[in-house]
């Protein structure tokens, strides 16, 4: 039998140690600086990676639970793409306004993520989960193309959007810019944890979940809304990172089993750990040309994902 | 006279512009087992799903313990009826212990598992069970959700499909025991021998009720020949 409480405690401890290591590592070398100046410099980036990873892990686990499919991931179903397109539209239409109001960017990201989620549910209504995911892939391609089109048309937003599409925004995190998305990530994570029982029953099919007393429509609505919130807040901090939402839930299920009460928080902790590890390695191993968190995540995550997928029955 | 727990009148269901159930009437009282039979596609599953409150688009009158299941919150409905689908599934590979934690009472779930010959299997995953074992694991969840059975409605869709003779007999006994404990049971089946042991039988054909009543009057040789093309 697996021991979820022990595994969760161990994951939390390892995450705390990793966060300390991340605060001590960087292009300026090891340590926190004589007066802690490096610590202060790195703290926003580490907090942003932790919050975004937490939201990505939980958002992915929630979407897999709602769609009853281990291949669901907000990065693949267009939700991240929608958030980034929302940001691109705002930057293209009202650049000055965006930088004058700190709430504008996260709000645009949330609106974009929500619009894509709603389109996904509407276009995929009455279809199989496989077709729903294919619809998501189409939406993902569409939103990515929209973002790139806007980046090409509006030179003042080009660099920021290209970096966002490459998942390379963590380097520019400051507490002033990041506190609102961090709050959004934490809020989404806490609310997503409340879905555990409903997601467990939804795994048995909509009919069975309904007959056991679960409000299936409400669970789906909450899932769409909270995943959009988690994804948009995370995108504001990192840009587009597709792999965490897929890998963290798989890893969590392999460690504590599929029950969401233990799996959801572990997926969040693992998501936070994976993103922080990827970002720390990316900026520490190649100090002159740091590699983006998204690229490092895929580099580390893809082999791990293939290994997990090949040895587990899902 | 026993209390009527489930009643339907002129119950009809259109799915994707196709009428799959038309004008069905039924009653099921406490202590009664009502068998629903018919060829494939006759509307048995749709009838059970409508009675369970799963099809809000169903038209006609429907009463489950005095309330309309189409307009009742899922949590309230769960205290009044239990349902076992024809093809139970699980998106994740739960162990029986984990599946039991989804039931209203894990202890009761394991008692039902043991009753159906799945005792001492708590650590086994659903993927490690045979098709029949998986079926009774999910049926255990349905029986467990019925609780003490008194005054409740049990809706089972082909519960003995994929089961060996021994387990099919165990399920049939559990159905009868639930009725004796005060439940009204509506069970869809292709097993005509089992249907003949029910208190009432409803025969469906192309979504319509073509015969209803005690099995000896509803399941005549002529009707069996006309419906299934066999003697």
Boltz contact constraints between the chains, C-beta under 6 A:
constraints:
  - contact:
      token1: [A, 68]
      token2: [B, 91]
      max_distance: 6.0
  - contact:
      token1: [A, 200]
      token2: [B, 102]
      max_distance: 6.0
  - contact:
      token1: [A, 201]
      token2: [B, 102]
      max_distance: 6.0
  - contact:
      token1: [A, 203]
      token2: [B, 90]
      max_distance: 6.0
  - contact:
      token1: [A, 203]
      token2: [B, 91]
      max_distance: 6.0
  - contact:
      token1: [A, 203]
      token2: [B, 92]
      max_distance: 6.0
  - contact:
      token1: [A, 204]
      token2: [B, 90]
      max_distance: 6.0
  - contact:
      token1: [A, 205]
      token2: [B, 89]
      max_distance: 6.0
  - contact:
      token1: [A, 207]
      token2: [B, 54]
      max_distance: 6.0
  - contact:
      token1: [A, 207]
      token2: [B, 85]
      max_distance: 6.0
  - contact:
      token1: [A, 210]
      token2: [B, 74]
      max_distance: 6.0
  - contact:
      token1: [A, 211]
      token2: [B, 52]
      max_distance: 6.0
  - contact:
      token1: [A, 211]
      token2: [B, 83]
      max_distance: 6.0
  - contact:
      token1: [A, 212]
      token2: [B, 78]
      max_distance: 6.0
  - contact:
      token1: [A, 213]
      token2: [B, 74]
      max_distance: 6.0
  - contact:
      token1: [A, 213]
      token2: [B, 75]
      max_distance: 6.0
  - contact:
      token1: [A, 213]
      token2: [B, 78]
      max_distance: 6.0
  - contact:
      token1: [A, 215]
      token2: [B, 74]
      max_distance: 6.0
  - contact:
      token1: [A, 257]
      token2: [B, 98]
      max_distance: 6.0
  - contact:
      token1: [A, 258]
      token2: [B, 92]
      max_distance: 6.0
  - contact:
      token1: [A, 258]
      token2: [B, 94]
      max_distance: 6.0
  - contact:
      token1: [A, 259]
      token2: [B, 98]
      max_distance: 6.0
  - contact:
      token1: [A, 313]
      token2: [B, 93]
      max_distance: 6.0
  - contact:
      token1: [A, 313]
      token2: [B, 127]
      max_distance: 6.0
